[in-house]
Amino acid sequence: MSARAGVIPAVDCGLARVRARIVECLRPIAVREFPVADAVGATLAVALTTGTPLPRVDSAAMDGYAVAGPGPWWRLHPQVRYAGRACSVVLAPGEAVRIATGAATPLGTTATLRDEHTVTTTVSGKPVVMRAPDAPVRDDTRRQGEHWDSGTELAAAGTRVSVALASAALSAEAETVTVRGPVRADVVMTGDEIRAVGPLGTGETRDSLGPVLPEFLRRCDIESTGLWHLADGHDLLRSWLTLRSHADLVVMVGATGRGAADHLRALLTELGAHVVIDRIAIRPGGSTLVAQLPDGRVLLGLPGNPLAAVAALLAIGPAVVDALTLRTPGPTMWGRLSDAGVMAGEATRIVPVQQQAGGVWRSTGPAHTPHLAGLIGCQALAVLPPGTGRGTLVELLPLPH
């Protein structure tokens, strides 16, 4: 297939259409079983259902006394019922036992009374517990299955595995989950002039994006497998792209333009890659491309300037993850701008913004693409389509903290 087959012209590539095309065209990655604790950032391929009731048995919701019968007082056993410990107590009507929060109630229990609702005394020299005067009549027992029964669906397929979902899965006795992801990416910084370590030579510039790019990738639920630096060169780039990799994604920074040192587009044609998005009508970040390589990996090509790369990644990176994992897209964050002038032209602008008192957002002025200093103190990037003006409700792309 031609590398340019099905490409949308940049002028028609509003972000909504770009994201929809990415989800439509990219092939999902394989399903796998993953330990729950390691699955945060992945997407459920099969609904999460509970393996046991919660609680598994009737248990005390508060420290207090498990009692049998209506009272008004109960003879107190000398033992104490602790959570996680065996106890042979069986209550007969008129009996009670001291119980700790979370402990299973003994056989015969009809209610659990919390400490602050009880008083202890003696009757005929024997210790008894009574309901305190004016205490409400209530039962602080957590009943078996009160929160959920066995086989209850907690989350549907397509749901992102959040820390809350992972915790709920463990509560439901699910040690593993069936997921797609987390998405793994090999990260490549290209350019003869980019230097990661050592003093700069004439015409060189420091790699100020590579070391922090994993944080921006993580914001999109993409895990970085490693960072490589490649000099500009057709053969070198081809050799690297044809190496075997267990990653799902290649994130390449630079080489996406059409200049003399940019070989990526010609190389994708040679390799028979399917280019899904060739350019995007955004500023900065317009030279971004998305392609599926012959081996199934997705290539996300980002512009070489740091701010342009970050803007493009946050704008479409989540859509790439949605496509690869069949994720149900999450809610979009919106904010109202206090100071935007009307955006002219056909390109969507992406600008750093800060939240002000009252919840409105304000841009921090022109942001320069060769560095990320314009993001200092900002909480998000705002997406400003053509025609955006002051007071407009716009999409916000949250920045990593």
C-alpha positions in Angstrom: 0.0 0.0 0.0 1.3 3.5 -0.8 2.5 5.4 2.2 0.2 8.3 1.1 -3.0 6.2 0.6 -6.0 7.6 2.4 -4.2 10.7 3.7 -6.4 13.7 4.7 -5.1 17.1 3.5 -3.8 19.1 6.4 -6.3 21.9 5.8 -9.1 19.5 6.5 -7.5 17.9 9.5 -9.4 19.3 12.5 -8.4 17.5 15.7 -11.8 15.7 16.0 -11.4 14.3 12.5 -7.7 13.4 13.0 -8.6 11.5 16.2 -11.5 9.7 14.6 -9.3 8.6 11.7 -6.6 7.3 14.0 -9.2 5.3 16.0 -10.7 4.0 12.7 -7.5 3.1 10.9 -5.0 1.7 13.5 -5.1 -2.0 14.3 -5.4 -2.9 18.0 -2.6 -4.6 19.9 -2.9 -8.1 21.3 -4.8 -9.1 24.4 -2.8 -10.4 27.4 -3.2 -11.3 31.0 -1.5 -8.9 33.3 -1.0 -8.7 37.1 -3.4 -6.1 38.5 -0.7 -4.1 40.2 1.2 -3.7 36.9 -1.8 -3.0 34.7 -2.5 0.6 35.5 -2.7 2.5 32.3 -3.8 -0.5 30.3 -7.4 -1.0 29.0 -9.7 -3.8 29.9 -10.2 -6.3 27.1 -12.7 -8.3 29.1 -15.1 -6.8 31.7 -13.9 -6.9 35.3 -16.2 -9.1 37.4 -16.0 -10.0 41.1 -14.8 -13.4 42.1 -16.3 -13.3 45.6 -18.9 -11.3 47.6 -17.7 -8.3 49.5 -17.7 -8.7 52.5 -17.1 -12.4 52.1 -18.9 -12.9 55.4 -20.9 -10.8 57.9 -18.4 -8.6 59.8 -18.2 -5.8 62.2 -18.2 -2.3 60.6 -17.0 -0.7 63.9 -15.2 -1.6 67.1 -17.9 -2.7 69.6 -19.9 -5.8 70.5 -21.5 -8.6 68.6 -24.8 -9.4 70.4 -27.4 -12.1 70.1 -31.1 -11.3 70.8 -33.0 -8.1 71.7 -31.4 -7.3 75.0 -31.7 -5.1 77.0 -28.4 -6.5 78.2 -26.1 -9.2 77.1 -23.7 -11.5 79.1 -20.2 -10.8 77.9 -17.9 -13.6 76.8 -14.3 -13.3 78.0 -12.8 -13.7 74.5 -12.3 -11.0 71.9 -13.2 -11.4 68.3 -10.3 -10.1 66.2 -10.1 -9.6 62.4 -8.2 -12.3 60.7 -8.0 -14.6 63.7 -9.9 -17.8 64.5 -12.4 -17.6 67.4 -14.6 -20.5 68.7 -17.3 -18.3 70.2 -20.9 -19.1 69.3 -23.5 -16.7 70.7 -26.7 -17.9 72.4 -29.5 -15.4 72.9 -28.6 -12.9 75.5 -24.9 -13.2 74.9 -22.3 -10.8 73.5 -18.6 -10.8 72.6 -16.1 -7.9 72.2 -15.4 -7.5 68.4 -12.9 -5.5 66.4 -13.6 -3.7 63.2 -13.5 -6.1 60.2 -13.8 -9.2 62.3 -16.3 -11.9 61.2 -19.3 -11.9 63.5 -19.7 -15.2 65.3 -22.6 -17.6 64.8 -25.7 -16.5 66.5 -25.0 -12.7 66.1 -28.1 -10.6 65.4 -26.4 -7.2 65.5 -23.2 -5.3 66.1 -23.2 -2.4 68.6 -20.5 0.2 68.3 -18.5 1.2 71.4 -20.0 4.7 71.7 -23.5 3.3 71.8 -22.8 0.9 74.7 -22.0 0.8 78.4 -20.6 -2.1 80.4 -21.7 -3.1 83.9 -22.3 -6.2 86.0 -25.4 -8.2 86.7 -25.1 -10.7 89.6 -21.4 -10.1 89.5 -21.1 -11.1 85.8 -19.9 -8.6 83.1 -22.7 -7.5 80.8 -23.0 -4.9 78.0 -26.0 -2.7 77.5 -27.2 -0.2 75.0 -26.3 3.3 76.2 -29.2 5.5 77.3 -30.6 7.6 74.3 -28.3 5.6 71.9 -29.9 5.0 68.5 -31.1 1.5 67.7 -28.8 0.5 64.8 -26.8 -2.4 63.5 -23.2 -1.9 62.6 -22.8 -5.2 60.8 -21.5 -5.3 57.3 -23.6 -8.0 55.7 -22.1 -10.6 53.3 -22.3 -9.2 49.8 -23.4 -5.8 51.0 -21.0 -4.1 48.5 -21.2 -6.6 45.7 -22.1 -10.3 45.0 -20.0 -12.8 43.2 -20.1 -12.2 39.5 -20.9 -8.5 39.7 -19.5 -6.4 36.8 -17.3 -3.6 38.2 -16.0 -2.2 34.9 -16.8 -2.9 31.3 -14.4 -3.8 28.5 -12.8 -0.7 27.1 -12.3 0.9 30.6 -9.0 2.3 31.5 -7.3 0.5 34.3 -6.9 3.3 36.9 -5.4 3.0 40.4 -9.0 2.9 41.7 -9.9 0.0 39.3 -6.8 -1.9 40.2 -7.6 -1.6 43.9 -11.2 -2.7 43.3 -10.0 -5.7 41.3 -7.8 -6.8 44.3 -10.8 -6.3 46.6 -12.8 -8.5 44.2 -10.1 -11.3 44.4 -8.9 -10.7 40.8 -5.1 -11.1 40.8 -4.9 -10.6 37.0 -6.9 -8.7 34.4 -7.3 -9.3 30.7 -6.1 -6.1 29.0 -4.6 -4.4 26.0 -1.6 -2.4 27.0 0.0 -0.7 28.7 1.2 0.7 25.4 5.0 0.5 25.1 7.0 2.9 23.0 10.6 3.0 21.7 11.5 6.7 21.7 13.9 8.1 19.1 15.4 11.6 19.0 16.8 12.4 15.6 19.2 15.1 14.4 22.9 15.6 13.9 22.8 18.7 16.0 21.1 17.1 19.1 23.6 16.3 21.9 22.5 14.5 25.0 25.7 14.6 27.0 29.0 16.4 26.9 29.9 20.0 25.9 28.1 21.5 22.9 30.0 21.8 19.7 29.5 24.5 17.0 25.9 24.4 15.8 24.8 21.8 18.4 21.9 22.1 20.8 21.1 20.3 24.0 18.6 17.5 24.1 16.1 19.2 26.4 13.1 17.1 25.5 14.3 13.4 25.5 15.0 13.2 29.3 11.5 14.5 30.1 9.5 13.1 27.2 8.6 9.9 29.3 6.6 12.1 31.6 4.5 13.5 28.7 4.1 10.0 27.3 3.0 8.7 30.7 0.3 11.4 30.6 -1.0 9.7 27.5 -0.7 6.2 29.1 2.4 5.3 27.0 5.3 3.6 28.7 8.8 4.4 27.4 11.0 1.4 26.8 14.1 3.4 26.2 15.5 6.5 24.5 17.7 6.4 21.4 19.6 9.2 19.6 20.0 8.9 15.9 21.9 11.2 13.5 20.2 12.3 10.4 20.7 9.7 7.7 18.4 7.6 5.4 20.3 4.3 5.8 20.7 4.7 9.6 17.0 5.5 10.1 16.0 2.6 7.9 18.2 0.1 9.8 16.8 1.2 13.1 13.2 1.0 12.0 13.7 -2.5 10.6 15.2 -3.9 13.9 13.0 -6.3 15.8 11.2 -4.7 18.8 8.6 -5.8 21.4 7.3 -2.2 21.6 3.8 -1.3 20.2 4.7 2.2 19.2 7.7 4.1 17.9 7.7 7.8 19.0 10.1 9.6 16.7 11.0 13.2 17.4 12.3 15.1 14.3 12.7 14.0 10.7 9.0 14.7 10.0 9.5 17.8 7.9 10.2 18.1 4.2 13.7 19.5 4.5 17.0 18.2 3.1 17.8 16.3 6.3 14.3 14.8 6.8 14.1 11.3 5.4 11.2 9.8 7.3 8.4 10.3 4.7 10.4 8.9 1.8 11.5 6.0 4.0 7.9 5.1 5.0 7.1 4.9 1.3 10.0 2.5 0.7 9.0 0.3 3.7 5.4 0.1 2.5 4.0 1.7 5.6 0.4 2.9 5.8 0.4 6.6 6.5 -2.8 7.4 8.4 -2.2 11.1 9.1 0.4 13.0 7.0 0.0 16.5 8.5 -2.3 18.2 11.0 -3.5 21.7 10.7 -2.3 22.8 14.2 0.3 25.3 15.3 2.7 24.3 16.6 3.0 20.6 15.6 1.7 20.7 12.0 4.3 18.3 10.6 3.1 15.4 12.9 2.4 12.1 11.2 1.0 8.7 12.2 1.7 5.5 10.3 1.4 1.8 10.7 4.6 0.0 9.9 4.6 -3.4 8.1 5.4 -5.2 11.3 2.3 -3.8 13.0 4.0 -1.2 15.1 2.6 2.3 15.0 4.9 5.2 14.3 4.1 8.6 15.8 6.3 11.2 14.2 6.6 14.4 16.2 8.2 17.7 15.1 11.7 18.3 16.3 11.0 21.5 18.3 10.2 20.6 21.9 7.0 22.6 22.3 5.7 21.5 18.9 6.4 17.9 19.9 4.6 18.2 23.2 1.6 19.9 21.7 1.2 17.3 19.1 1.7 14.4 21.5 -0.9 15.6 24.0 -3.3 16.4 21.2 -3.3 13.0 19.5 -1.4 10.6 21.7 -4.5 9.6 23.7 -6.3 8.8 20.4 -3.4 6.5 19.4 -3.8 4.7 22.8 -7.6 4.5 22.4 -7.1 2.9 18.9 -4.4 0.4 20.0 -6.3 -0.7 23.1 -9.9 -0.3 22.0 -10.4 2.1 24.9 -13.6 4.0 25.5 -12.4 7.6 25.3 -12.5 9.5 28.6 -14.2 12.8 29.2 -12.7 15.9 27.6 -11.5 18.7 29.9 -12.9 22.1 29.0 -12.2 25.6 30.2 -13.2 29.2 29.4 -10.6 31.6 28.1 -10.4 35.1 29.6 -8.0 36.7 27.1 -7.9 35.1 23.6 -8.1 37.3 20.6 -9.9 35.8 17.6 -7.8 33.1 16.0 -7.5 33.9 12.3 -6.4 31.4 9.6 -7.1 27.8 9.0 -4.9 26.2 11.6 -5.8 25.4 15.2 -3.5 27.0 17.7 -2.3 25.2 20.8 -1.1 27.5 23.6 0.0 27.2 27.2 -2.6 28.4 29.8 -2.9 29.0 33.5 -6.0 28.8 35.6 -7.0 32.0 37.3 -9.3 32.9 40.2 -12.9 32.0 39.4 -11.9 29.0 37.2 -11.2 30.9 34.0 -8.0 30.3 32.0 -5.5 32.8 30.7 -2.8 32.2 28.1 0.7 33.1 29.1 1.6 34.9 25.9 3.5 33.7 22.9 5.4 30.4 23.6 8.6 29.7 21.7 8.9 26.2 20.2 12.7 25.5 20.8 12.2 25.1 24.5 9.6 24.3 27.2 10.1 27.5 29.3 6.7 28.7 28.2 5.1 25.8 30.1 6.5 26.8 33.5 3.6 27.6 35.8 1.0 26.3 33.3 -1.4 23.5 34.0 -2.6 22.8 30.5 -2.5 23.5 26.8 -5.6 25.1 25.3 -6.8 24.1 21.8 -7.9 27.2 19.9 -9.7 26.4 16.7 -10.1 29.2 14.1 -12.5 31.9 15.3 -11.8 31.3 19.0 -12.3 34.6 20.9 -12.4 35.8 24.5 -14.8 33.8 26.7 -14.9 30.8 24.4 -15.1 27.4 25.9 -12.1 25.4 24.6 -10.6 22.0 25.0 -7.8 21.7 27.5 -4.9 19.2 27.4 -3.6 18.7 30.9 0.1 18.9 31.4 2.0 16.4 33.7 2.7 17.9 37.1 
